[in-house]
Amino acid sequence: MSGRNSMKVNITEMYVDEEIKEAVQRVLESKKYVKGEEAKSFEQEFAAFCHTRYGIATNSGTSALHVALLAAGITRGDEVIVPSHTFVATASPLLHIGARPVFAEVDRETYTIDPEEIRKKITDGTKAIIPVHLYGHPCDMDPIMELAREHHLTVIEDACQAHGAEYRGTRVGSMGDMACFSFFPSKNMTVAGDGGMIVTDNEEYAVKAKALVNQGRLEGRKYEHDFAGFNYRLSEILAAVGRVQLRHLLEWIERRREVARWYHDMLEGDGLILPVEKEWAKHVYHLYVIRCRNRDGLREFLKERGIAAGVHYPLPVHLQPAVRDVVGEVSLPFTEKIAQEVLSIPIHPQMREEDARYVAEAINEWGKQ
Ligand SMILES: Cc1ncc(COP(=O)(O)O)c(C=O)c1O
């Protein structure tokens, strides 16, 4: 292939502009670094973006999930249905609470939790479902919400990878009882550090979540703590960065979707399975994940050509030592199979068509070997 080693394509790239630098400067000079107006405004703006009434900023997506579960009253011994083909943080807060993650198999096309598989896992002990909008593709939410209503289960959307994704024209974050987002630097929008957000329409959950994030204090209280809380607050500088990033999000999603279209047109080969966007979905392509045989070989081949690729995720959550010791033996054949095959190739808003072509040509060359 021509141009070998002549280009470098990163899997993702950070965006920093003058407006972001000015926002950081503004907060630095204000000398108000926590519990200020930036986080409050970010909460309102992000909730409005998700078409929800309340936003509660947190210092990570993981803390958002932890607090959302506690606000929903999930407690020791409760069963919560989750996918295993996800980042570990979908399930690890359950372990801290003493609740039991019950793993359900994922859909064969979208790799998001399969509603029919959820149904099979519901017992008298089930209290909640955490559907994960994986890679930026929404879960099939209508049947999930139907099951939840039928069995009186709480739904907490894990939207950590899916800011702005849509299900039948509705933004993720507004369909479950609560939803959690991450602003980790590689996400479709970031706060230039760790950060997260819970969104909800439910006032009771919002009040409790807000208190838990802030040392268990209800709004306006100083040294009175109704709950055993945490310091999970988002700092002002990070919130200010998040507010600027949010204003770019829709434009960045369109850029990601364009890169995905280029890949769809350029990638070929029988052994390759490309990501699917269901007719009811708006995929925001946090990750562009292909499946192939000898995934690790292809990853190495790309690395030699300056192309970064990632694996999300090489070991399913139910097989992680920290989880396996708690839940015991679980069999999820499709989840285990795709953990061997998935490869995330570069996608970010700054990518040019020639970058996508360089990546696609390398993959196509590999396929012909
Ligand atoms: C699906 C999923 N859930 C939860 C998290 C946790 O978010 P954070 O890294 O902000 O704690 C992430 C992000 O890494 C994620 O991708």
The ligand as a Gaussian input file, in Angstrom:
#p B3LYP/6-31G(d) Opt

LIG

0 1
 C      -20.969000       2.444000      29.076000
 C      -20.227000       3.203000      30.130000
 N      -20.704000       3.221000      31.385000
 C      -20.092000       3.908000      32.357000
 C      -18.935000       4.631000      32.119000
 C      -18.260000       5.331000      33.248000
 O      -18.014000       6.679000      33.017000
 P      -16.746000       7.412000      33.664000
 O      -15.526000       6.900000      32.993000
 O      -17.008000       8.858000      33.403000
 O      -16.764000       7.115000      35.117000
 C      -18.421000       4.666000      30.820000
 C      -17.253000       5.472000      30.480000
 O      -16.142000       5.173000      30.450000
 C      -19.060000       3.908000      29.814000
 O      -18.563000       3.884000      28.571000

